[in-house]
Amino acid sequence: MAQESSELESRFPDLALASANFGFLLPYEPLLVLHGAACEARASTAPADSVAAARQFGEVLAVKLGQLTGVRLPVGDQPARLQTLARAGVLTAQVLAAFKDLHGFDGGELDEEETAAHLLDCCFTLAVWFFRALTGDAEPMAFVHAEASDLRVLAQQVAVLEAALPRLRREFDRIAPASLPAAEREQLIVSARDASYEPLREADIASEVQRRLAKAGWDVLGAGEEDELNRSLGCVLVGPRLAGGHRADMLLTVGGQVVGIIECKRDGTDLTDAMEQAGALAEAATGSSPWPVWRSPLPYRYVSDGRRLLFCDANEPEPHPRLVSGFHQPRTLARWQREAETDGAAPTYRARQAAYLQRQDEGFDQLRIAQRGAVRAIEQALAVGQRRALVQMATGSGASFTGVFTAYRQLHYARAGRILFVTDRKLAVHQLIAQLRQFSMPDGGRPLDDVYHVQELTAHGLAPSASVAVATVQRLSAMLAGTPAPEDGSESVAAYETAERQAHSDATPLEVSYCEALPPDAFDLIIVDDCHRALYGQRRALLEYFDAPVVGFSATPTATVLGFFKGNLVESYSYEQAVADGVAVDYSVYQIQVDGDRQPAFATPVDAVGVQARSSRRARYEDLDEELAFTVGQGPARAVPSERLVKVVTAFRNALPTLFPDRMQHGGGLLAVPKTVVLAQDGLHADEVVERVRDVFGAGDVFCRRITPRDAYAAELLREFRTTPQFRIAVVTDLISGNSDMRVMECLLILREVRSAAYYEQLLAMGTQTISSAELRAVTPGADAKAQLVVVDAAGASRHLQPLVNVTDASGQRGRAALERLLHRATDGRATPQETAELAVRLARLIPALSDADGAEIRKLAGRPLQELVTRLLDSVDSDHLASLRRAGGKRAVEDVRREALYPLTEDLQLQEVLLDLYDRPAPARGTTSGSRGRRQDKTAGRRLAEFVERSGPFNSAQLWWIEKIADVVATETRFDPAYLDSIPFSARGGTDGFLDAFGPDAAIRLLDELRRALA
């Protein structure tokens, strides 16, 4: 066998020499040489065999791309492979079209020979593209037409190797995808995209550059027009002579002054090297220039091969050349000139970030620690010139507010000209706009929108006064790529759900073109608010179009997302950390198994992944690729069928008393069904689920209703679910809303297959957000606090993500006994890492129910808050944290951290008793006070409210109602979140809309800020 392999290997170089059109692929994949040569050799003599070889060429190349880029591909399904590669951003539209022809071109009106010739051309096109992608070689390559005698020799060599083809293919298919760092994967993808464009002829490069200049609003002056520099704001001098006998390809003038230089280079030239030459010419251009010069040397420098465009601003503190999609407009360079002249110490946007932001911390007191860390990390990344920065924040931990706060600081201190927020749903746009407009600026309390105009991006473009624009991905696609306008309702549906629902969704990569209403320099910064990974894959051209740094927020950064950001994860705040900090609640997972006519088996806990088996957080993110590729072609997602719905819903109903034992009433049964979201397959399935739920629970229409994104009253129904006690179960087919709106939810019942791990995490995130005790009791009678999310999986979705510890008995006597056992194990020094993690999770379940007095007592005994105790326990078993400790201090450092995390719990028996006692009494409302202290606080708050009313009035009776109810919330919650306006009791008077109607939009926002300050 070894001798046979050696003989085969020796024959491939001969085959490569004989094939002028495919032999150059030998160093990269011998099978491509074999299939390409077979297609070429038989195109005219055996066209059917040639077509078969072309199809195999396409299949092998697709698999090879997956191996090289680390993109996991489905087996045996070429259309699904191509969709997956396109979604990852590897294939452009032109390349994808060639692949599709290889797989499915039927010839149409062409005969067999013509079809074979066409597919041979496709093979050669892809071969050249693949070669250029791996080598960067942009030299023109033309197809070589061989003589008939040469083709006969080539066919003979192919025949010898084809005998071993089955074995060669098996060996090839066994090669696993490469495990690449995100930055390397991104570089491969960028190279593949660059290689898909045919190089321009040298004679056409200058013409193409001038065409692109004209698109951006520049006036290209012809011969003899050099003295007409004031004809337009921005003019271009072509081929001017410079001092010392030099000649520039083009000079840019703004307002009659020379400000920049453009150099044209043949395709394949290293543009970075060419930029250094442009820098030398930028100095020469200012010596004895016959035209007025703004600065010496010229700061704005461009180098282009007609396709790629490299730009450098020499005014930057440390200039870094960067690729841009188009020339900046004259008015943009004019603005940059004014800014540089106004502030010589910090002449550019990036210079101002470095000079001013790090010294300012005004308003940081309203941020959580994780939010402060994210803001600082973003600012540090931008200040040093990083063009892409990714922040991972668990859903519900305040990522949107962090983005808003970041935008405020960029506008206020770094003086950004305009910022774009991108999201993938219309409802999220409305929520972001409301959050931006209601943001109270720390430097005086004025609403952000009073100073920096906030606007939704529409088909009409941007108002000149807009400082912040908010847009959906669909809107950007319509403006830049000519896709159908989002009025079709697509903005209502999450991209996560679109991908889930469409087994053969369109994976064609977007191609953008210059848009005068939205030019590439329209924004100084782009903030992406947790969009689907398609934006960073097949739609990545939307972000690459703009010359602006991109800051991304993601709760679940997949490999595609990490790759786009070149692995630059500047800050990470995991779900486990959010649980420890009391920002999120833990979740437990149960399965319902229905087998034929037998009763469904409920409460089968899902196995936890285990702390010792869990990989690093970074590795999990890079491995969290969408699993859609493995179900493409299998039709719609599987769902619990009609005949089993009653059994499943009945099993869920019967298990609720066991799942929520602390909510039982004396006569038996729950006081109220916990707010539950049911995931159904589609509208018809959802309607059937609604009927079965009503039947099984014996409830009326209001108890259970359907909410789907395109329902006319979806927003109104969602508000009712959040704010009324009567609406208990919502049946949905999508993520339906911004996740900040689902904090009342305590149960998730999954009735259909979930194909994507990221989508599954989004579903969990809807229900793991915290809620105040007062707000929960208002909508769920009998509930003291939200301690967990209960996930009931009837469709196998929980395979995607197992909890660190699946605690299913956290309340009542069973929970107390389990906690007592773990405390004893820790005291005896026998707690394993898994038991330490379980101890942390059980203690975290107590956080939502802590009163102020409980928290103070724990802090006194332990020397730190309960949240910090949980954080230290989780850190002591966190693979990322432990890895850094081992690098710094070895095994001893790891042991010290574990011992210190357990120390307060093992050395103080009184602390153990306090924690155990929390299981023995009802949970008090969060933030309650007692005795004379509470009465003093009530009197103080009442006096402040009276003073505010007297000072700011007069108010009518309806307005006083709103003011008094807001004051009640502030008294118990310490901080009034505008989202509370859509909860009880405010929802009874119209929620946010009612509040705005009572005072008027502008006055309402001002009053809310003034009232918060008055009662603080």
N, C-alpha and C positions, 0 to 999 in steps of 0.2 A: 504493500500500500504506500509506504514511504517513497519507494522507487517510482511508483506510478505518479505520485504527486509531484516529484521532482521533474519527471519528464513533461508533465503538463505545464509546470512553471516555466520550463525552458522553451515551450512552444509559444507562450504568450508574447514574448518580445518579437518573435518572427511575425506573428499576426499583427502586432502594432506597427512594425515596419512596412508591412504590406498595405495597411489601411491609412492613407494620408488624411482621412477625414475623422477618424476616431482613435488612432494610435496614440495621440497625445494624452488620452485619458488613462493610459496604463498605470502610471504611478498612483492614481487615485482610486480606481476600481477596475480590475481586469474584466469583470463580467460586462461592464459597459462597452469595452472594446469588442468583446465577442458578439454581443447583440447588435451593436451598431454596424460592425463589419458584416454580419449576416444580413441585416436589412439592406446594406449597400450592395453586397454581392449578388443578391437575388431579386433586386427591384425590377429588372427587366425580364429575367429568365423564369423566375418562380414568384410572381408578385404576391400570391397568397402567403407563401412562407415569409416573404419580406415583411408583410403586414404583421404577421405573428411575432417576428423578431422585433419590430418597432414597438409593439405593445409590451413585450418583455423588457425592452430598453427603458420604457417609461416606468414600469413597476420597480425595476432594480434601482433606478435613479431616485425614485420617491423614497424607497426604503433607506437608501444610502444617505439621503438628506436627513431622515429621522435619526440615523445612527450618529451622524456628525454633529447635529444641533442638539441632541438629547431630547428631541420631541418624540414622545411615545405614540406609535402609530398602530391602528388596528391591523389585524392579520387577514390577508386574503381579500381585502376590499379596497380596490384602487380609488374609487370615488371618495370613500371615507378618508383614505390617506391624504388625498389632495385637499379635502376640506380642512383636515387637521393642520396641515402645513400652511395653508392659506390663513387660517385663523391665528396661527402663531406668528404670522407676518413674514414667513420665509419666502413666499411666492408673490410676485406682483401679478397684475392682471394679464400682462403679455405672456409671462411664463406659464401661468395657470392655463391660459388658452391653448398653448402648445401641448401641455400635458393632457388636457381634455381631448384634444384631437387624437393623440396617440392611443388613448383608451377607447374612445367611442366614435371616431369619425367613420361614417359608413360609406363615404365616397359620393353619395348623392348621384349626380348625373355623370360622374367620372367613371372610366373603366378601371379594371384592376391595376393596370400598369400606372395610370395616372394617380390612383389612390396610393399605391406604393411609393411613387415619387414624392407625393405630398408628405407622407409620413416620414420618409427619409429626410426631407428638408426639416421637419419638426425635430427629428432626432439630432440632426447636426446643430440646429439652433440651440437646443437644450445642452448639447455637449459643449458648445462654445461658452454658453452662459455658466455652466458648472465650472469649467476651467477658469474663467475669469473671476468667478466668485471665490475660488480657493487661492488663486495666485495674484489677483489684482492686475493682471496683464491685460491692457486695453488695446493691444495691437489688433488692427483689422485682420479677420480670418475669413477667407473665402472658400467655398466648397470646391474641391478638386474633382473634376470629372475624369474618371479612369478609363483606360482603353478596355475593350471587351476581353482581351487576353489577360490583362491584369486582374480583372474581376473574376475570371475563371480560376486563376491561382488563388485569389483571396477566398473564393468559395471552397476550394479544397482544404485550405488551412482551417476554415471555420468548421467544416465537416469533421475533422479530426478532433477538435476540442468539444464539439457538441455531444459527442458520445459520453463525455464525463459531465455534461451539464447538470443532470439531476443531483449528483453528489456536490458539485460546486455550488449549486443554489442552496442546498441544505446547509452547507457550511456557512454560506453568506447570511442566511436567515437567522443563524444562531448568534450572530454578533449583536450584542446588547447596545442600546443607545448610550452614547458617551455621557458621563456625569460631568457636565461642564459648569464652572462657575458662571453666575449670571452675566457678568461682564463679557466673558468670552463668547457665550451664546449670542449675546447682543451684537458683538462684532461680526460674527458669522452671518447673522441675519442682515445686518447693514450691508455687508459685502455682497450678499446674494441679491439684495435689492438694487444696489448700484450696478451690478453686472448685467442687469436685465435691460439696460438702455444701450442702444447701439451708439458707438462713438461717432462724433461729428467729424466731417472732413475739415481739415485745417482752414480751408478757404471759407467755410461757413461759420466758424466760431465767432468772429467779430460781428457778423450780421445777427447771429442769435443773441449775443450780448446786447447789441443795440436795440433789438426788439424787446428784450426784457426790461431795458431801461425805459423805453417809451411806455411800457405797461405800467411802470411805477410812477409815471408822471414827469419824466425827465425830457427836456427838449434837446435832441441831438443836433448840434450845429454842423452844417455842411462846410465845404471848402469856401473860404472867403468870408465866413460869418463869425470869425473869432472875436470881432469887436462888438458883438451883440449879446454880451453876457447878461445884460439886464432884460432881455426879451422875456424871460420867464424866471420864476424863483430858482429853478434848478436847470442848469444847462450842462451839456457834455461837449468837451473839446476832443476831437478825434485826431490822434497822431501828432500831438504838438511836440515841437523840439524843446529840449531842456538844456540847462547849462552843462558844459563839458561835452557837448556833442551827443548827449543821450536823447532818446525819444521815448515818450510814454505812449502806450496804446490809447489811453483816454484819461482826461482830467475832469473832475466834477467841480462845478462852481455852484454856490448858493448865494443869492443876493449879490452877484457880481464878484464874489471872492472865491478863489480856488481853495477847496477844502479837502479833496480826496483824489485818489488815483485808482485806475483800473488796469490790470494787466491780463491779457488773453494768452492762454497756453494751450498747446495741442493736447488732445485727450490722452490720458495715461500719465501725464506729468504729475509729479508729486507736488500738490498744491501748497503744502507746508513749506517746502523749499522755495517755491515760487513766491510765497509771501515774504520771505526774507529779501528776495530781489526787489520786490515791490517796496519794501521799507527803504532800501538804498535809493531807489528812484524817488521816493517821497521826500527825501532830503534834497536830491538834485533838483527837483521841481521848484523849490523855493528860491534857488540861487538865481539872481538876475532875471526873475520871471517878468515877462511883459504884462502879466495880469496881476491884479491885487491878490495877495495871499493872506488867508485868515491866520494860520499858524504854521510855524516851521518846526519840525517837518510836518507834512500833511498828515492829519490824524486818521482819516477814514480811508481804509485801503481794502481793495477787492481784487481777488484773483479768480479767474474762471476759465474752464475749458468748454464753455458753452452749455454744459449740462450741470456740473457742480459749481457752486459759488462759495468761495471762502472769504470771510470778512474779518477784519481786525480793527479795533478802535484803540489807537495809540494813547488816548487820554485815560485809559484804564490804569489803575495802580500797577497791575502786573498784566499787561495785555496778553490775552489768549485768543488766537484765531479760532473761528467757529464757522461751521457750514450753515448757510442760510438758504432759504428756498427762493428768495428774490431780492432785488435791490431795495434798499430803504427809500422811502419817498423823500423828495426835497424838503418838505415841511418837517419830516422827522429829524433830518440832519440839522435844520434850522433850529428846532427845539433843543437838540443836544448842544448846539453852539451857545444858545442863550443860557442854558443850565451851567455850562462850563464857565462862561464869563461871570455868571452870578456867584458861583461858589468855586473859586480856584482851588481850594483845599480838597474838595470832593466833587470833581467835575462831571462824574457819571453816576448813573443809578447804582451800579455795583460799588463805586467808591463811597457813596452815601450810606449804603448798607454797612460797610466796614467802619465808617467813621462815626455814625450816630446811633445805630440800633443797639449796639452792645452796651452803650452807656445809659440806656433808657429802660426803666422797669416799671413805669407808671401803668397802673391797671393790672399788674401781675397778681395782686392780692385777690382778684376775682377768678383766678384760674386754679384748677387743681394742679398738684405737683406734676402729674403726667402731661397735662396741657402745657405747663411752663417749659418742661423739658422739650416737648415737640416744637414749640415756638422758637426756643433758643437754637435747637438743632437745625431747623430750617434756615434761620437767619445766618448761622455760621456757615452753612453749606453755600448759600447764595453769595455771601461776602467773599468767599475764596474762589468764586467763579464756577462752581458746580452748576451745570445747566439742568440737571435732573436730580430731584431729591424725593425719596419715598418715606412716608411715615405710616407705620402700622399701628393702628389704634383699635382696640376692641369696640365693636358697635355698642353705642350707648354710653361710651366714656367721654363724649364731648368732642368728637372729631370735627363736626361742622362748626361748632363755636370756636374751636382752635383755628380753623381756616378763616373765619370771620375776623378773629382777633389778629391773626397774621396779616390779613389784608389791611386792616386799620393801621397797623404799625408801618407797613410798607408805603401806604399812602401818606401818612402823617409825618413820619420821620425820614424815610428814604425818598419821599416825594415821587413815587411811581406815577406815571402818567395815566395809566388805565390798567385794570386787572380783570381777567376773565375767570369766572367760575364755570366748570363743566360738570354736568350730572346727566344721568341717562333716563330721567323721567320728568314729565311736566309737573307733577305734584311736588317733586323735590325742588324744582325751580321756584315754585311759589313759596315753599317753606324757607328756602335760602334767602329769597328777596325779603321776606318778612323779618327774618333774623338779622339781615344786614341793616334794614331800615330801622329796626328797633334797637340796634346796638347803641348803647350809651357810651360816648367817647370819654375816657377817663380824665382828659384834660379840661373838663368843664361840664360834662354831663349832657352835651348836645347830642341829638340823634345823628348817627353817621350820615344819613341821607340829607341832612341839612347842609352839610359841607361837601360831601362827595356823592354826587348823584348816582343812584343805583337804578339800573335798567335791565329789563329782560330783552335778550337779543331776539329780534323778529326778522321777517323777510325784508323789512324796510331798512335794515342795517342799524347803525349806532347813531345816537344823537351826539353832536359835538361836545355837549356838556357832560356826557356820561363818564364817570370815573370807575365804575364797576359794572360789568355786564355779566349776566347769568344766562347760560344757554344749555339746551339739551344736546346730546351727541347727534340726534336726528336733525336738529336745526343746523348745526355746523355742516353735516353731510349734505343737506339740501343746498346750502350756500356755496360750499367749496367743491363738491363732487357732483352736483346736479342730480342727487337722488330725489325720489318723490318727497314733496313737502310733507312735514309731519302733521298736517291737518287730517291725515288719514287715521289718526288715533294711535299711531305707533308710539307717541310720546307717553301714552298712558301705561304702557306695558314695560316692565323691567327687561333690560337686555338679558339678564340671567334667565328670565322665564321664556323669552323668545327663543333662546338657544336650547332650553330644555324641551320646548314643545315641538320644535321643527327638526325632525330626524334628518332631513336633507335641506336644511336652510341654506340660503345663498352665502357662500363663503368667498365670493369674488372680492379681492382686495380693492379698497377704494383708491381711485386716482384723483387727485385734486388739481385744480387749475387756478390761476390768479383771479381773485375776486376784488373788483374795485371797491365794493361796499365793505369789504373786510380784508384789507391788505395784510401781508405778513407781519408788518410792524405795528399792527393795531393795538397790541398789548405789550406791557412791560413784564407781566407775570401771569402765569396760568395756574390755577388751583383746581385740581380734579377731585371731586367729592365722591370717592368710592364707586367708580364706574366699573361695569363689567369688563373682563379682560380683553374683549374684542376691540376696545378702544386702543389697546396697546399692541394688538396683533394686526388683524386685517384692516382696521381703521386707523392705524397709527399715523398715516399721512396727514390726518386732521391736526394732530399735535405737532408733527414735524414741519408743517406749513408755516407756523408762526415762529418768529424770531424772539422767543421769550423763554425764560426758564420755566420748567414744569415742576410743580410740587404736587405730589399725589398722596391722597389719604386712602388707605385700604384696610379693611378689617381682615381680609383674607388674600394676601398678595400671592398669586400663583406664580409659577415659573415664568409665564409670559410677562406678567407685570414686573417681576424682579428683573427680567432681562431688559425690558424697555428702559428701566432706570439704571441699567448697568450695575445692578447689585448694590446701588447706593442707598441702603436702608439706614437713614440717618437717625431714626428713633423708633423704638418698638415698645408698645404697651400691650401686653398679651391679655387674653381673656382671664387667665389665672390671676394675673396681677390685679385686674379689675375686680375680681371676686374678693381678693384679699383686702382691697381698699374700700369695699362696700359700694363700688360703682356698678357692679353687676351681681346677679345672684347665680348660684350654682344650678346645675340641671341634673336630673336623673332620667335614665332611659329604660323603658320597658317595651317588651314585644308582645304582640298578639299574634298567635299562630292558629290559623284556621285550617283544619284537615278534614275535608269531606263533610260528612254529616255529624261529626263529633262536635262536642262543645268546644268553643275556642279556648286555647290555653293562654291565660293572661298572666302578667306580672313575672315573666321570665326576664330577669335583669340582663342587660347587655354586659358582656365581660369588659372590664376596664382594660385599657392598654397597658397600664403598669408603668411606674415611673422609671424603672430600670430598663424597660424596653423602648422607651420613648427617645427618639433621635433629637438632635438639637433643633431649636426653633427655626433657625435659618434653613436647615436641611428639610424640615417639614414644609416650609413655604416653597422651597424650590421643587419639592416633590408633589406639591398640591396642584398638579395640572388638571384641567378640566377632563372629566371622564366621558365626555360626550363622544369622543372618537370611538369608544368601545361599544357604543350602542347605536351608532349611526347605521341606518339601514334596517333596524329591527322594528320600525314602525313606532306608533305612539307609545308613550310610557305606560307600563302596566299599572293597573289600579285594582282595588278591591272590587270584585264584580257585584252586580246587583243582588244576586242570591245570597251573598255573604254579608251584606251591609248590616242587616238587622242583628246578626250574631256579634259582629265586631262592635257595633254601637252599644249593644246590651252589655257586653263584657266590659267596655269602658265605663258605662254607667255604674255597674255593680262594683267596680274597683275603686270608685271615687272615695267612699268612706275609709278605705284602707290607705289611700294615698294622702288623704287630708284628715287624719284622726282627730286633730285638735279643733275641727270645725263642726263636730257632731252636736246636734241638739239633744235635749234630754229624752225626747220621745223616739229617738233614732232618726237617722238620715241627716243629710247636710242641711245647714241653714240656707245655703245657696250653692249652686253649681259654680265652681271657679270659672272665670272668664276663659273660654276655650276657643282656639283657632283650629279649624279642620282643613287640611289640604286635600282638595279634590283634583280630579284630572282635568275637567273642562266644565263648561257651563251646564251641559246636560247632566253630567255626573254630579255636579254640585247641587242641582235642583233635586235630584233623587236623594242625595245625602240629607238635604234639609228636611224632606218629608220623613225619612226614616228616623232622624233625630227627634223630630216632634212626636212621632208615634211612640218611640221607645221611652222618652221622658214624660210622655203624656202632657205636653206643653202646647201652648198656642203659637200663633204666627210670630209674635214679637220675640219669643224665647230664642229662636234660631232662624237666621236669615243668611242669604247669599250676598257676598260682596265681591264683585269682579271689577278689574280696573276700568273697563269700558262701559260699565253701568252708568246711566245718566246721573244717578244719585249716590255714586260710590262715596264721595267725600262726606255727604250727609249721613249715610249709614255708618261710615267709619267713626264719625263723631258720636253717633248714638251708642255704638259699641263701647267707646271709651268712657262715656259719661253717664249712661243710664243703667240702673240695676236690673231692668227687665230683660234687656238684650244680653243673653248669656253665651251663646255659641255662634261664631261667625264661620261660615263655610267659604273658603277662598280658593282661587286657582293660581294665585301669584303672591308676591310679596306685598302687594296692594298699597303700601304707603311708605313714607319715610319711617325708619325704624324707631325714631323718637316718639312715635304716636302709639306704640303698642305696649306700654309699660303695665297696663291693667291685666295683660294676658298672663295666665298661670299654667295653662295646659296647651300642648300642641299634639293633635291627633293626625297622623300622616296616613292617608288612604291611597296614595299613589307613589309609584317609583320616583325616586329622585336620582338623576343621572350625574349630577355634578357635586363634587365635594364642597366647592365654594358656595354653591346654592344652598346646600344643606346647612352650612355654617350661617348663612344669612337668615335662614328660617329660625335657627336656634337663637340668633341675636335678637330677633323680634321679641322673644319672651324672656330673655335674661336681664332685661333692664330693671333697675330698682324703681320703686314707687313709694311715696310717703304713706305711712300708716293711715293718716286721715283720708287721703285720696282713695286708698284701697277700700277702706271701710265704707266709704260713700257709695261705691259701686258693687261691693261684694259683702253683704251682711254676714257677720260671724267671723270675718277675717281680721286677725290682729296685725299680721305683717306678712309680706311676701318673702319667703325664705328660699324658694327654689322654683325652677320651671320643670314641670313634669312632661316628658316626651313619651308619647305612646305610639309605637311604630308598628303599623299593620302591613307595611309594604317593603320591608327590608332596607329602608333608607339609612338606618343607623350604621350600616357597614362602613360608611364614609369616614366617620370620626367617632372613636370611642372616647368617653370621658377619662380623665386622668384617674379618678376614683368614682365609681358609680355607687353613690350612697343613696340607698332607697329606704332607709329607716332612720331619718334624721330627727324625727319628732317623737314625742311621747316616751313611754317607759323603755321601749326598745332602743330608741335613740340615746336615752340617758345611760342605759347599760353599755351600749357600744362605746360611748365617750369615756365612761368610767374604766372600761377595759383598756382602752388606748392610753389613758393617763397612767394607769398602773404599769403598763408595759414600758412607758417612757421613764417612769420613776425607777423601775428596776434596771434601766439601761439596756433593754432588749427590743426596743422599737426598731423595726426594719424601715428602710426608706419608703416602702409602700404604706406601712402603718403611719409613718410620719405625714405622708401626703394625706391619708384619710383623716388624721387628726386635724390637719389644717382645714380640710373641707368641712368637717363637722363644726369646727369653731367658726368658720366663715358663715355657716348657716345661722349662727346666733346674731350676727351683726345687724341685720335689718330690724330685729326685735329689741335691741338694746335701748333702755331709757338713759337719760343723762346721768341719773344716779348710778345705774349699773356700770356705765362706761367709766365714770369717775372712780368707782371702787376698784374695777379691774386695773385701771391705770395706776392707782395707788399701790396695789399689791404687786403688780408685775413690773412697774417702772416704765411702762409704755402702753399705748392703747391696744385694744384687741386686734385692730386692723394690722398694727405693726407686728404683733405676735404671729398672725397668720402669714404675713408677708415673709417673715424670717423662716418660718417652717417650710413654706413653698420654695424659697430660695435655696434652702438646704438640700432639696432634692431636684432642683432644676438643672438639667443637663448643661445649659449654656452657662449658667452662673458657676457651676462646679468646674467646668472646663477652664474658665478664666482663672479660677482659684488654683487649680492644679498647675497651670502655666506659671503663676506668680509665686506660689508657696508650696507646691507639691501636695502629697497625700495628707500631710499634717494640717495644712490649711483647710482642707475639706472636712476633716474630723473636728477641727475647732469650730467651724461654722455650724455643723450639726449639733454639737454639744451646746453651743451658746444659744441656738434657736430653741432647744428644749429646756434650757436651764430654768427659766421662770416657772414653767409648768411642773417641773420635777422637784423643785426645792421648796415650794410654798404650798402646803396642803390646804391652807385657807383659800388660796386662789382656785384650787381644784374644786372645793366645795361651792364657791361662788358660781363657777361655770356650770356645775352640775345642777345647782338650784334653779338655774334659768329654765330647766326642763319641767320644774315642779310647779310653775305658776303661769298664769296667762301673760302673754307678751303685752307690755304697755305701749301706748302710742309713742312714736318717736318724738323726741324733743319736749316731752311733758315735764312740768315742774310741779312742785308740791309746796304746801305750807305757806309761811309768810313770804318766802322768796318769790313764789309764783304770784302772790297778791301784789307785791311791790312792783313786779314786772308789768302786771295788768294795769296798775295805776299809771305807771310811766308811759306805757303805750297809749293809754287813753288820753293822757294829757297831750302827748305829741300829736295824736290824731286831731284833737280839738284845736290845737294851735295851727295845724296845717289847714283845716277847714276854714278857720277864721281869716288866716293870712291869704289863702288862695281863692276863696269863694267870691261871690255866692254860688251855691250849687242847688239845683232843683232836687226833688226827692228821689228821682230815678238815678241821678248822678251820685247822690249820697249813698244809695244802696251799694253801688259798685265800690265806692271808696271804703265803706265799712267792711265789706266782704274781703277786699284785698288786704285790709289791715288785719283781719282775723287770720288769714293765711300767713302773713308775715310774722304774727305772734307765735305761731307754732313751727313754721318752717325756716325762719330766720332770713330766707331769701325768696323773693317772688319771681318765679320763672314765668315769662309770658305764655308758655304753653299751658299753665294752669287755667287760663281764661277759657279753655275748651273743656274744662272738667266741672264737676259739681262743686258749688251751686251755680257757677257762672253759666253753664250750658243751658240752664232753664231760661235764661234771658238772652239767648242767642250767641253765647260764647264770645269769641274775638270780634265777630261782626257786630254783636250787640254792644260791646264796649266801645268800638269805634263809632257806632251810630250815636251813642249817648253823649260823647264828647266832641265828635269830629276827629278825622284821622290824625291831623297834625297835633291838635290839642291833646288827644288821648295819649299819644306817645310821650309828649312832654310831661303830662300829668303823672304818668306811670313812673317816670324817672324821678320827678320831684317827690312823689309819695314814698318811693323806696328810700330816698335819702332822708326824708323827714322822719321815717320810722326806724331807721338804722340805729 
